[in-house]
Amino acid sequence: MTDLSALLRPGSIALVGASPKPDSFGANLLRSIRSLGYEGGVHLVNPRYDSIDGQPSHAAIPDGTDCAAFVLGDALLVDAVEAAAQRGVKGAVLFGRAHGETAEGLPRAEAIRGIAARAGMAICGANCMGFVNLRDRLQVTGMPFKALHAPSGVALISHSGSTWSGLVGNRRQMGFDVAVSAGQELATTVVDYIRYFLTQPEIRVIACVLETVRDPEGFIAVTRQAREQGVAIIALKLGRSAAGKHFAISHSGALSGANAAYDAIFARQGVLQVYTLDELLDTAELLALPRRMVAPGIALGTDSGGERQLITDLAADQGLGFAEMAPETLAKVQDMLDPGMEAANPLDYWGDGGDIMAPVLTAMAEDPGVGIVVMATNLPPNRNFSEMSAAAIRKVHAATDKPVALMGNISTTISPELAAELRGRGIAVLMGSASGLAALAHLQAWHLGPLADNATALPLPAAAEAILDGGGMDSLRSAEGFQTLESAGIPCAPFAEIRTPGDLATFAARHCLPIVLKIDDAAIAHKSELGGVILGLRTLAEANSALGTLRCRHPKAPIIAQTMAEGTELILGMTTDPDFGPLITLGLGGVFTEVFRDTVSLIPPISPGAALKALQGLKGYPLLTGARGRKPADLDALTTLIARFSAFAVGAKDRIAEIEINPVLAGPDGAVAVDCIALKKAAKNA
């Protein structure tokens, strides 16, 4: 593993391509390096000059230099990086794009990657904005920041350069210990940066703005390590609106688009996924507090009944739960409130305007179920009430050892001076109710941790192997799919292939009517749309008539009979993500799959407990628990089916590209697979 210290904490740095021109990139970079009082050596390298800005200019990088920042055109980069490697330089910052090819026809990016690998050189870039290291008072960027703040225990990695610049230059007084603009990751990846940050004891939070993850296995390993060390990882995934996989044959393939695997990995690894930059900053600020939650509950007080209603609504949207206060806590708070005010959480404490903010919030903080206490208010500049509120939250912070936060209901009303003073005391200041409540939900999720899941994959049963390896079709017929699933212990609705009226009579005699008849052509994924499914056949005569109808409509297609089951329709599918491997799609199924898109993606294998948690996250979950007079589904049977399917999916990943059960019918007496389509791996890769 390449040590990143020479890159991010260099004892000396060379500016290759330094320039005396006042407005040049090289001049700006030199000002940047000098701006924070960096105490390491700074070497200027440009053979065209004897001195630059009163400092000697060298023809080559001096021996013993740790890091080199290259202000050069793409055509010069390969030779310059090679020369740096020969001088023993172990860190490099490449602002250029490294486009084009060498004289030998090798892509420049590939050539530089090879040099770095041979020399053990860490590289920031190419095509990056550089980095900032506040602990060592060093910024290496061509657009120096004029005002940076004290380190906060947060590290930042961003693929997007402009996003990196906006976050580093934030005006909320959050200073990143180290902030890296990763660029193209020629040699040093997000995983490498995270692994390095985990060796820095001052860093409590790692925030990532990601376009992709180039080392999926490494990402899983370092996020697991971060969780074990108590370091929170926050991720903002860019490009979430990318089109789904156009080559998918199943609903699952379409629904597991560009970001489904990331959603699943983040959830499984305990990575806190945010969706806006404000949410990222609020979440990072909360999680970086030196005080940690000791209980999952959140206590919140505000000075407005209307804003309490808004907060309650937004919290419900976030899935944020407030602490259920002990009766003695509520009684204590009630005694302090004005007549007509109700002790509750969230609390409106204002009443007639008495100064009870600190006492009631302190009482709430003392409740054993509370892990953090929050004051929700506004701190407009030059208003006496702002000073009163700030004084109250200071008293609360002094009276408890639990984390304390002030949440501005409107971010633009927060006095910068008061916010800075409160942050200096270790009080988080959240900038707006939407992002602030989202951050509190992330804090709560971090405290609770991801659901422990010790599920194990199963080898593919021999019977399933035989089916998948046999035949010349790219896709499995439904009958073959059912046989494959049953071999893995996944219950299917009883079925039989029907070749003659006698087969139909035998099936009808063995099973309860009504039944359904379906064509079973592997080339037809959605049979009902082509009149290939006839439901509700209650007599043998009806079934024989339907058999004739299907043979007229689809004369060459095989036909299967199947018993009809009742219950809530779900979709359960597996696709193979090119980076993260098998991916499970679970959600509301049948005709509602594409209409409501109420699905979740999961990394298999999963346990029945994890399956239940995933189901509970669906909007349609009440359909399984008896909503609107429905009979509750057998959740034990359903979650067992899901768990078995997930274990099967891992075992089948080298043979199956996509498989989907749609629907799974979950009823009061069990759960069964009713329809199945599958595409073999070789066909998908062809």
GUVEX-465575 format. One record per residue (C-alpha): chain; x, y, z. Coordinates in steps of 0.25 Angstrom, whole numbers, plus 5000, padded with zeros to 4 digits. Each point is the difference from the previous one (the first is absolute). Layout:
<recs>
{A, {X, Y, Z}}
...
</recs>
This chain:
<recs>
{A, {5000, 5000, 5000}}
{A, {5005, 5014, 4996}}
{A, {5002, 5009, 5012}}
{A, {4993, 5013, 4997}}
{A, {5008, 5008, 5010}}
{A, {5010, 5006, 4990}}
{A, {4988, 5005, 4992}}
{A, {4991, 5005, 5010}}
{A, {5009, 5004, 5012}}
{A, {5013, 5003, 4992}}
{A, {5012, 5005, 5007}}
{A, {5004, 5007, 4987}}
{A, {4993, 5003, 4987}}
{A, {5005, 5004, 4986}}
{A, {4992, 5008, 4991}}
{A, {5004, 4995, 4986}}
{A, {4997, 5011, 4989}}
{A, {5001, 5012, 5010}}
{A, {4998, 5013, 4993}}
{A, {5003, 5014, 5003}}
{A, {4987, 5005, 4992}}
{A, {4991, 5006, 5011}}
{A, {4987, 4995, 4995}}
{A, {5005, 4986, 4995}}
{A, {4996, 4987, 5006}}
{A, {5014, 4998, 5005}}
{A, {5000, 5013, 5008}}
{A, {4986, 4997, 5006}}
{A, {5005, 4987, 5004}}
{A, {5012, 5005, 5007}}
{A, {4992, 5011, 5007}}
{A, {4990, 4988, 5004}}
{A, {5012, 4992, 5006}}
{A, {5005, 5012, 5008}}
{A, {4987, 5005, 5004}}
{A, {4997, 4992, 5013}}
{A, {5014, 5001, 5006}}
{A, {5005, 4986, 4995}}
{A, {5013, 4997, 5007}}
{A, {5006, 4990, 4991}}
{A, {5010, 5002, 4989}}
{A, {4994, 5006, 4987}}
{A, {5009, 4998, 4987}}
{A, {4997, 5007, 4987}}
{A, {5004, 4993, 4988}}
{A, {5001, 5006, 4986}}
{A, {5013, 5000, 4992}}
{A, {4996, 5013, 4993}}
{A, {5002, 5009, 5012}}
{A, {5011, 5002, 5011}}
{A, {4990, 5005, 5010}}
{A, {4985, 5002, 5001}}
{A, {4993, 5010, 5010}}
{A, {5013, 5001, 5008}}
{A, {5003, 4985, 5001}}
{A, {5010, 4992, 4992}}
{A, {4995, 4992, 4989}}
{A, {5006, 4986, 4997}}
{A, {5002, 4993, 4987}}
{A, {4995, 4986, 5007}}
{A, {4993, 4996, 5012}}
{A, {5010, 5000, 5012}}
{A, {5003, 4986, 5006}}
{A, {4992, 4997, 5012}}
{A, {4987, 5007, 4996}}
{A, {4988, 4993, 5005}}
{A, {4989, 5006, 4990}}
{A, {5000, 5006, 4987}}
{A, {4989, 5009, 4994}}
{A, {5000, 5000, 4985}}
{A, {4996, 5013, 4992}}
{A, {5003, 4994, 4986}}
{A, {4993, 4997, 4987}}
{A, {4996, 4986, 4998}}
{A, {5011, 4998, 4990}}
{A, {5010, 5002, 5011}}
{A, {4994, 4992, 5011}}
{A, {5005, 4986, 4998}}
{A, {5015, 5004, 4999}}
{A, {4998, 5009, 5012}}
{A, {4994, 4990, 5009}}
{A, {5010, 4990, 4996}}
{A, {5011, 5010, 5003}}
{A, {4993, 5002, 5014}}
{A, {5000, 4985, 5002}}
{A, {5015, 4999, 4997}}
{A, {5002, 5011, 5011}}
{A, {4993, 4992, 5010}}
{A, {4987, 5008, 5001}}
{A, {4989, 4992, 5006}}
{A, {4988, 5010, 4998}}
{A, {4995, 5007, 4988}}
{A, {4989, 5010, 4997}}
{A, {4995, 5000, 4985}}
{A, {4991, 5011, 4996}}
{A, {5001, 4997, 4985}}
{A, {4991, 4990, 4994}}
{A, {5011, 4991, 4995}}
{A, {4993, 4998, 4986}}
{A, {5006, 4995, 4988}}
{A, {5011, 4989, 4997}}
{A, {5015, 4999, 5002}}
{A, {5010, 5000, 4988}}
{A, {4999, 4985, 5002}}
{A, {4985, 5000, 4998}}
{A, {4997, 4997, 5015}}
{A, {4989, 5008, 5006}}
{A, {5006, 5011, 5009}}
{A, {4991, 4996, 5012}}
{A, {5004, 4986, 4999}}
{A, {5015, 5003, 4999}}
{A, {4999, 5009, 5012}}
{A, {4992, 4989, 5008}}
{A, {5011, 4990, 4996}}
{A, {5011, 5010, 5006}}
{A, {4992, 5002, 5013}}
{A, {4999, 4985, 5002}}
{A, {5015, 4998, 4998}}
{A, {5004, 5011, 5008}}
{A, {4990, 4999, 5011}}
{A, {4995, 5014, 4997}}
{A, {4986, 5005, 5005}}
{A, {4994, 5009, 4990}}
{A, {4988, 5010, 5002}}
{A, {4994, 5002, 4987}}
{A, {5001, 5001, 4988}}
{A, {4990, 5011, 4997}}
{A, {4998, 5004, 5014}}
{A, {5000, 5012, 5008}}
{A, {5010, 4996, 5010}}
{A, {4999, 4998, 5015}}
{A, {4999, 5008, 5013}}
{A, {5006, 4996, 5013}}
{A, {4996, 5009, 5011}}
{A, {5008, 4993, 5012}}
{A, {5013, 5002, 4992}}
{A, {4996, 5014, 4995}}
{A, {5001, 4996, 4986}}
{A, {4991, 5002, 4988}}
{A, {5005, 4995, 4986}}
{A, {4990, 5006, 4990}}
{A, {5000, 5009, 4989}}
{A, {4989, 5008, 5005}}
{A, {5004, 5003, 5014}}
{A, {4989, 5002, 5011}}
{A, {5001, 5014, 5007}}
{A, {4993, 4995, 5013}}
{A, {5001, 4986, 5006}}
{A, {4996, 4996, 5014}}
{A, {5005, 4991, 5011}}
{A, {5001, 4985, 4998}}
{A, {4987, 4993, 5004}}
{A, {5003, 4985, 5000}}
{A, {4994, 4998, 4986}}
{A, {5008, 4996, 4987}}
{A, {4994, 5002, 4986}}
{A, {5002, 4992, 4987}}
{A, {4993, 5005, 4987}}
{A, {5000, 4996, 4986}}
{A, {4994, 5013, 4996}}
{A, {5010, 5012, 5000}}
{A, {4989, 5011, 5001}}
{A, {4993, 4992, 5011}}
{A, {5013, 4999, 5007}}
{A, {5002, 5015, 4999}}
{A, {4986, 5003, 5005}}
{A, {5001, 4991, 5012}}
{A, {5014, 5005, 5004}}
{A, {4996, 5014, 4999}}
{A, {4988, 4999, 5008}}
{A, {4996, 5011, 5008}}
{A, {4995, 4993, 5012}}
{A, {5014, 4999, 5007}}
{A, {5002, 4986, 4997}}
{A, {5014, 4997, 4997}}
{A, {5004, 4986, 4994}}
{A, {5012, 4994, 5007}}
{A, {5004, 4995, 4986}}
{A, {4992, 5003, 4987}}
{A, {5004, 4992, 4987}}
{A, {4995, 5003, 4986}}
{A, {5002, 4986, 4995}}
{A, {4998, 5002, 4985}}
{A, {5003, 4989, 4991}}
{A, {5007, 4991, 5011}}
{A, {5011, 4996, 4991}}
{A, {5007, 4993, 5011}}
{A, {4994, 5003, 5013}}
{A, {4985, 4997, 5002}}
{A, {4989, 5004, 5010}}
{A, {5003, 4987, 5007}}
{A, {5015, 5003, 5002}}
{A, {4996, 5014, 5005}}
{A, {4990, 4994, 5010}}
{A, {5010, 4989, 5004}}
{A, {5010, 5011, 5003}}
{A, {4990, 5009, 5008}}
{A, {4997, 4988, 5009}}
{A, {5014, 5001, 5005}}
{A, {4998, 5015, 5004}}
{A, {4994, 5000, 5014}}
{A, {4995, 5014, 4999}}
{A, {4991, 4996, 4989}}
{A, {4986, 4996, 5005}}
{A, {4992, 5002, 4987}}
{A, {5003, 4997, 4985}}
{A, {4991, 5007, 4990}}
{A, {5000, 4995, 4986}}
{A, {4995, 5006, 4987}}
{A, {5000, 4988, 4990}}
{A, {4998, 4998, 4985}}
{A, {5004, 4986, 5001}}
{A, {5008, 4990, 5008}}
{A, {5012, 4994, 4993}}
{A, {5003, 4990, 5010}}
{A, {4987, 4993, 5005}}
{A, {5007, 4989, 5008}}
{A, {5009, 5010, 5007}}
{A, {4988, 5010, 5003}}
{A, {4993, 4989, 5007}}
{A, {5012, 4997, 5008}}
{A, {5003, 5014, 5004}}
{A, {4986, 5004, 5004}}
{A, {5000, 4987, 5009}}
{A, {5013, 5005, 5006}}
{A, {4994, 5014, 5002}}
{A, {4988, 4995, 5007}}
{A, {5009, 4991, 5009}}
{A, {5008, 5012, 5004}}
{A, {4988, 5009, 5002}}
{A, {5003, 5009, 4988}}
{A, {4987, 5005, 4993}}
{A, {5000, 5000, 4985}}
{A, {4991, 5009, 4992}}
{A, {4997, 4998, 4985}}
{A, {4994, 5009, 4990}}
{A, {4998, 4992, 4987}}
{A, {5000, 5009, 4988}}
{A, {4993, 4995, 4987}}
{A, {4988, 4994, 5006}}
{A, {4991, 5003, 4989}}
{A, {5008, 4992, 4990}}
{A, {4991, 4991, 4991}}
{A, {4998, 4986, 5005}}
{A, {5006, 4988, 4993}}
{A, {4994, 5000, 4986}}
{A, {5004, 4985, 4998}}
{A, {4992, 4995, 5011}}
{A, {4989, 4989, 4997}}
{A, {4993, 5001, 5013}}
{A, {4994, 5011, 5009}}
{A, {5011, 4997, 5010}}
{A, {5010, 5003, 4990}}
{A, {4994, 5014, 4996}}
{A, {4997, 5003, 5015}}
{A, {5014, 4997, 5004}}
{A, {5006, 5012, 4992}}
{A, {5013, 5008, 5002}}
{A, {4999, 5002, 5015}}
{A, {4993, 4988, 5005}}
{A, {5013, 4993, 5004}}
{A, {5005, 5012, 5007}}
{A, {4987, 5002, 5008}}
{A, {5001, 4986, 5004}}
{A, {5015, 5000, 5003}}
{A, {4999, 5013, 5008}}
{A, {4988, 4994, 5008}}
{A, {5007, 4987, 5003}}
{A, {5014, 5006, 5004}}
{A, {4994, 5011, 5009}}
{A, {5004, 5012, 4990}}
{A, {4991, 5012, 5002}}
{A, {4994, 5004, 4987}}
{A, {4997, 5014, 4998}}
{A, {4993, 5007, 4988}}
{A, {5004, 5015, 5001}}
{A, {5012, 5008, 5004}}
{A, {4993, 5006, 5011}}
{A, {4996, 4987, 5006}}
{A, {5015, 4995, 4998}}
{A, {5005, 5012, 5008}}
{A, {4990, 4999, 5011}}
{A, {5002, 4985, 5002}}
{A, {5015, 5002, 5000}}
{A, {4999, 5011, 5011}}
{A, {4991, 4991, 5009}}
{A, {5008, 4988, 4999}}
{A, {5013, 5007, 5002}}
{A, {4996, 5005, 5014}}
{A, {5009, 4995, 5010}}
{A, {4988, 4995, 5009}}
{A, {4994, 4988, 4995}}
{A, {4985, 4995, 5001}}
{A, {4998, 4990, 5012}}
{A, {4985, 4998, 4996}}
{A, {4993, 5000, 4987}}
{A, {4989, 5010, 5004}}
{A, {5000, 5015, 4995}}
{A, {4994, 5011, 5009}}
{A, {4996, 5013, 4993}}
{A, {4994, 5012, 5005}}
{A, {4996, 5013, 4992}}
{A, {4994, 5013, 5003}}
{A, {4989, 4999, 4989}}
{A, {4987, 4991, 4999}}
{A, {5000, 5002, 4985}}
{A, {5014, 4996, 4999}}
{A, {4998, 4988, 5009}}
{A, {4989, 4995, 4990}}
{A, {5010, 5002, 4988}}
{A, {5011, 4993, 5007}}
{A, {4991, 4989, 5004}}
{A, {4995, 4998, 4985}}
{A, {5015, 5001, 4995}}
{A, {5004, 4990, 5010}}
{A, {4990, 4990, 4996}}
{A, {5004, 5001, 4986}}
{A, {5015, 4997, 5004}}
{A, {4996, 4988, 5009}}
{A, {5005, 5008, 5012}}
{A, {4995, 4995, 5013}}
{A, {5000, 5009, 5012}}
{A, {5003, 4995, 5014}}
{A, {4988, 4995, 5008}}
{A, {5002, 5007, 5013}}
{A, {4998, 4993, 5014}}
{A, {4988, 5005, 5008}}
{A, {5009, 5006, 5010}}
{A, {5007, 5009, 4989}}
{A, {4986, 5004, 4995}}
{A, {4995, 5004, 5013}}
{A, {5013, 5008, 5003}}
{A, {4998, 5007, 4987}}
{A, {4985, 5002, 5002}}
{A, {5003, 5007, 5013}}
{A, {5008, 5011, 4993}}
{A, {4991, 5003, 4989}}
{A, {4990, 5011, 4999}}
{A, {4985, 4996, 5002}}
{A, {4994, 4993, 4988}}
{A, {5014, 4995, 4995}}
{A, {5002, 4986, 4998}}
{A, {5013, 4992, 5004}}
{A, {5003, 4992, 4987}}
{A, {5012, 4997, 4991}}
{A, {5002, 5008, 4991}}
{A, {4996, 5011, 5010}}
{A, {4995, 5014, 4998}}
{A, {5005, 5007, 5013}}
{A, {4997, 5014, 4997}}
{A, {4986, 5003, 5005}}
{A, {5000, 5014, 5006}}
{A, {5015, 5002, 4997}}
{A, {5006, 4997, 5013}}
{A, {5015, 4996, 5000}}
{A, {4998, 4985, 5003}}
{A, {5008, 4995, 4988}}
{A, {5012, 4996, 5007}}
{A, {4992, 4993, 5012}}
{A, {4991, 4992, 4991}}
{A, {5011, 4996, 4990}}
{A, {5009, 4996, 5011}}
{A, {4989, 4991, 5006}}
{A, {4998, 4993, 4987}}
{A, {5014, 4998, 4999}}
{A, {5000, 4993, 5013}}
{A, {4990, 4989, 4995}}
{A, {5007, 4987, 4999}}
{A, {4994, 4997, 4986}}
{A, {5006, 5013, 4994}}
{A, {5013, 5000, 4993}}
{A, {5001, 5014, 4994}}
{A, {4992, 5013, 5004}}
{A, {4996, 5010, 4989}}
{A, {4995, 5014, 5000}}
{A, {4993, 5004, 4988}}
{A, {4999, 5015, 4998}}
{A, {5006, 5011, 4991}}
{A, {5011, 5009, 5004}}
{A, {4999, 5013, 4992}}
{A, {5011, 5010, 5001}}
{A, {4998, 5012, 5010}}
{A, {4987, 4994, 5007}}
{A, {5000, 4999, 5015}}
{A, {4992, 4987, 4999}}
{A, {5012, 4994, 4992}}
{A, {5009, 5003, 5012}}
{A, {4990, 4994, 5010}}
{A, {4999, 4987, 4992}}
{A, {5015, 4999, 4998}}
{A, {5002, 5002, 5015}}
{A, {4990, 4989, 5003}}
{A, {5006, 4990, 4991}}
{A, {5014, 5003, 5007}}
{A, {4994, 4997, 5013}}
{A, {4994, 4987, 4995}}
{A, {5014, 4996, 4995}}
{A, {5006, 5003, 5013}}
{A, {4990, 4992, 5008}}
{A, {5001, 4987, 4992}}
{A, {5011, 4991, 4994}}
{A, {4991, 4996, 4988}}
{A, {5001, 5006, 4987}}
{A, {4993, 5013, 4998}}
{A, {4995, 5007, 4987}}
{A, {4993, 5013, 4995}}
{A, {4992, 4998, 4988}}
{A, {4997, 5012, 4992}}
{A, {4986, 4999, 4994}}
{A, {5004, 5009, 4988}}
{A, {5015, 4999, 4997}}
{A, {5001, 5015, 4995}}
{A, {4996, 5006, 5014}}
{A, {5011, 4994, 5008}}
{A, {5010, 5010, 5005}}
{A, {5014, 4996, 4995}}
{A, {5006, 5006, 5013}}
{A, {4991, 4992, 5009}}
{A, {5002, 4988, 4992}}
{A, {5015, 5001, 5000}}
{A, {5000, 5002, 5015}}
{A, {4990, 4988, 5003}}
{A, {5008, 4991, 4991}}
{A, {5013, 5004, 5007}}
{A, {4994, 4995, 5013}}
{A, {4997, 4986, 4994}}
{A, {4985, 5003, 4996}}
{A, {4996, 4996, 4986}}
{A, {4992, 5011, 4992}}
{A, {4991, 4993, 4990}}
{A, {4997, 5009, 4988}}
{A, {4985, 4998, 4997}}
{A, {4989, 4991, 5005}}
{A, {5000, 4990, 4988}}
{A, {5015, 4997, 4999}}
{A, {5001, 5001, 5016}}
{A, {4989, 4990, 5002}}
{A, {5007, 4991, 4989}}
{A, {5013, 5001, 5007}}
{A, {4993, 4996, 5014}}
{A, {4994, 4988, 4993}}
{A, {5014, 4996, 4995}}
{A, {5006, 5002, 5014}}
{A, {4989, 4991, 5006}}
{A, {5003, 4990, 4989}}
{A, {5014, 5000, 5003}}
{A, {4998, 4998, 5015}}
{A, {4991, 4988, 4997}}
{A, {5009, 4994, 4989}}
{A, {4997, 4992, 4988}}
{A, {4992, 4987, 5003}}
{A, {5010, 4989, 5004}}
{A, {4998, 4989, 4989}}
{A, {5007, 4987, 5001}}
{A, {4993, 4994, 4988}}
{A, {5009, 4990, 4992}}
{A, {5000, 4997, 4985}}
{A, {4996, 4986, 4996}}
{A, {5007, 4992, 4988}}
{A, {4991, 4998, 4988}}
{A, {4992, 4987, 5001}}
{A, {5005, 4989, 4991}}
{A, {4985, 5000, 4994}}
{A, {5001, 5015, 4997}}
{A, {5014, 4998, 4994}}
{A, {4994, 4990, 4990}}
{A, {4989, 5008, 4996}}
{A, {5008, 5013, 4998}}
{A, {5011, 4992, 4993}}
{A, {4991, 4993, 4991}}
{A, {4992, 5003, 4987}}
{A, {5003, 5011, 4989}}
{A, {4991, 5011, 5004}}
{A, {5005, 5013, 5006}}
{A, {4988, 5001, 5009}}
{A, {4994, 4990, 5009}}
{A, {4985, 4996, 4998}}
{A, {4991, 5002, 5012}}
{A, {5000, 4985, 5003}}
{A, {5015, 5000, 5000}}
{A, {5001, 5012, 5009}}
{A, {4990, 4994, 5010}}
{A, {5008, 4987, 5000}}
{A, {5013, 5008, 5003}}
{A, {4993, 5008, 5011}}
{A, {4994, 4988, 5007}}
{A, {5014, 4993, 5000}}
{A, {5005, 5012, 5008}}
{A, {4988, 4998, 5010}}
{A, {4992, 5012, 4995}}
{A, {4985, 4996, 5000}}
{A, {4993, 5001, 4987}}
{A, {4985, 4999, 4997}}
{A, {4997, 4986, 4995}}
{A, {5002, 4999, 4984}}
{A, {5000, 4990, 4989}}
{A, {5004, 5000, 4986}}
{A, {4987, 4997, 4991}}
{A, {5002, 4993, 4987}}
{A, {4986, 4993, 4999}}
{A, {4986, 5001, 5006}}
{A, {5004, 4988, 5008}}
{A, {5011, 5008, 5007}}
{A, {4990, 5011, 5003}}
{A, {4990, 4990, 5006}}
{A, {5011, 4994, 5009}}
{A, {5005, 5013, 5005}}
{A, {4986, 5005, 5003}}
{A, {4997, 4987, 5007}}
{A, {5012, 5002, 5009}}
{A, {4999, 5014, 5004}}
{A, {4988, 5009, 5004}}
{A, {4994, 5009, 4990}}
{A, {5000, 5011, 4995}}
{A, {5013, 4999, 4992}}
{A, {5007, 5009, 4989}}
{A, {5006, 4996, 4987}}
{A, {5012, 5007, 4994}}
{A, {5008, 4999, 4988}}
{A, {5014, 4996, 5003}}
{A, {5009, 5006, 4990}}
{A, {5014, 5005, 5005}}
{A, {5000, 5011, 4989}}
{A, {4987, 5007, 5005}}
{A, {5003, 5007, 5013}}
{A, {4986, 5006, 5003}}
{A, {4990, 4990, 4996}}
{A, {4988, 5006, 5005}}
{A, {5002, 5012, 4990}}
{A, {4999, 4990, 4988}}
{A, {4988, 4993, 5005}}
{A, {5009, 4988, 5005}}
{A, {4993, 4999, 5014}}
{A, {4986, 4996, 5003}}
{A, {4996, 5001, 5015}}
{A, {4989, 4995, 5009}}
{A, {4997, 4986, 4993}}
{A, {4990, 4994, 5010}}
{A, {4996, 4987, 4992}}
{A, {5007, 4990, 4992}}
{A, {4991, 5005, 4988}}
{A, {5004, 5014, 5002}}
{A, {5015, 4995, 5000}}
{A, {4998, 4992, 4987}}
{A, {4994, 5012, 4993}}
{A, {5011, 5009, 5005}}
{A, {5011, 4990, 4995}}
{A, {4994, 5000, 4986}}
{A, {5000, 5015, 5000}}
{A, {5015, 5001, 5004}}
{A, {5003, 4990, 4989}}
{A, {4993, 5008, 4990}}
{A, {5007, 5013, 5005}}
{A, {5014, 4994, 5002}}
{A, {5000, 4987, 4992}}
{A, {5015, 4997, 5002}}
{A, {5001, 5004, 5015}}
{A, {5001, 4990, 5011}}
{A, {4989, 5001, 5011}}
{A, {5000, 4999, 5015}}
{A, {4989, 4999, 5010}}
{A, {5001, 5006, 5014}}
{A, {4991, 5001, 5012}}
{A, {4995, 5014, 5003}}
{A, {5005, 5006, 5013}}
{A, {4995, 5012, 5008}}
{A, {5008, 5011, 5007}}
{A, {5008, 5013, 4998}}
{A, {5008, 5000, 4987}}
{A, {5015, 5003, 5002}}
{A, {5012, 5000, 4990}}
{A, {5013, 4993, 5004}}
{A, {5011, 5000, 4990}}
{A, {5015, 4999, 4998}}
{A, {5009, 5007, 4991}}
{A, {5015, 5000, 4999}}
{A, {5007, 5014, 5002}}
{A, {5013, 5001, 4992}}
{A, {5007, 5005, 5012}}
{A, {4993, 4995, 5013}}
{A, {4995, 4987, 4995}}
{A, {4986, 4994, 5003}}
{A, {4989, 5010, 5003}}
{A, {4986, 4997, 5006}}
{A, {4988, 5008, 4996}}
{A, {4988, 4999, 5010}}
{A, {4987, 5008, 4999}}
{A, {4986, 5001, 4996}}
{A, {4997, 4991, 4989}}
{A, {4990, 4995, 4989}}
{A, {4994, 5011, 4991}}
{A, {5005, 5011, 5011}}
{A, {5015, 4997, 4998}}
{A, {5003, 5011, 4990}}
{A, {4988, 5009, 5004}}
{A, {5004, 5002, 5014}}
{A, {5015, 4996, 5000}}
{A, {4999, 4997, 5015}}
{A, {5013, 4992, 5000}}
{A, {5013, 4998, 5008}}
{A, {5013, 4994, 4996}}
{A, {5008, 4991, 5009}}
{A, {5014, 4993, 5000}}
{A, {4998, 4986, 5002}}
{A, {5000, 4991, 5007}}
{A, {4990, 5006, 5011}}
{A, {4994, 4993, 5012}}
{A, {4985, 5000, 5002}}
{A, {5002, 5011, 5010}}
{A, {5006, 5009, 4990}}
{A, {4989, 4996, 4990}}
{A, {4990, 5005, 5010}}
{A, {5007, 5013, 5002}}
{A, {5000, 5002, 4985}}
{A, {4985, 4997, 4999}}
{A, {4997, 5010, 5011}}
{A, {5007, 5011, 4992}}
{A, {4990, 4998, 4988}}
{A, {4988, 5009, 4999}}
{A, {4992, 4988, 4997}}
{A, {5004, 4993, 5013}}
{A, {4986, 5002, 5006}}
{A, {4994, 4991, 4990}}
{A, {5008, 4989, 5006}}
{A, {4995, 5003, 5014}}
{A, {4985, 5001, 4998}}
{A, {4997, 5014, 4995}}
{A, {4986, 5003, 4996}}
{A, {4994, 4987, 5005}}
{A, {5010, 4991, 4993}}
{A, {5005, 4987, 5006}}
{A, {5014, 5001, 5005}}
{A, {5011, 4993, 4992}}
{A, {5008, 4989, 5006}}
{A, {5012, 5009, 5002}}
{A, {5009, 4988, 5005}}
{A, {4997, 4992, 4988}}
{A, {5003, 5013, 4991}}
{A, {5013, 5004, 5006}}
{A, {5005, 4985, 5000}}
{A, {4997, 5000, 4985}}
{A, {5007, 5013, 4998}}
{A, {5012, 4995, 5008}}
{A, {5001, 4987, 4992}}
{A, {4999, 5007, 4987}}
{A, {5011, 5009, 5004}}
{A, {5009, 4989, 5004}}
{A, {4997, 4993, 4987}}
{A, {5003, 5013, 4992}}
{A, {5014, 5000, 5005}}
{A, {5002, 4985, 4996}}
{A, {4994, 5003, 4986}}
{A, {5008, 5013, 4997}}
{A, {5009, 4993, 4990}}
{A, {4989, 4994, 4993}}
{A, {4988, 5009, 5000}}
{A, {5000, 5015, 4996}}
{A, {4986, 5003, 5004}}
{A, {4989, 4992, 5007}}
{A, {4987, 5005, 5004}}
{A, {4988, 4995, 5008}}
{A, {4988, 5009, 4997}}
{A, {4992, 4998, 5007}}
{A, {5003, 4994, 5013}}
{A, {4986, 4998, 5007}}
{A, {5001, 5003, 5015}}
{A, {4987, 4995, 5006}}
{A, {4996, 4996, 5014}}
{A, {5004, 4986, 4998}}
{A, {5013, 5001, 4994}}
{A, {5008, 5007, 4988}}
{A, {5002, 4993, 4987}}
{A, {5007, 5004, 4987}}
{A, {4989, 5001, 4989}}
{A, {5008, 5004, 4987}}
{A, {5015, 5000, 4997}}
{A, {5009, 5005, 4989}}
{A, {5015, 4998, 4999}}
{A, {5011, 5003, 4990}}
{A, {5013, 4992, 5000}}
{A, {5013, 5007, 5002}}
{A, {5006, 4996, 4987}}
{A, {4989, 5006, 4993}}
{A, {5001, 5013, 5007}}
{A, {5015, 5001, 4997}}
{A, {4998, 4996, 4986}}
</recs>
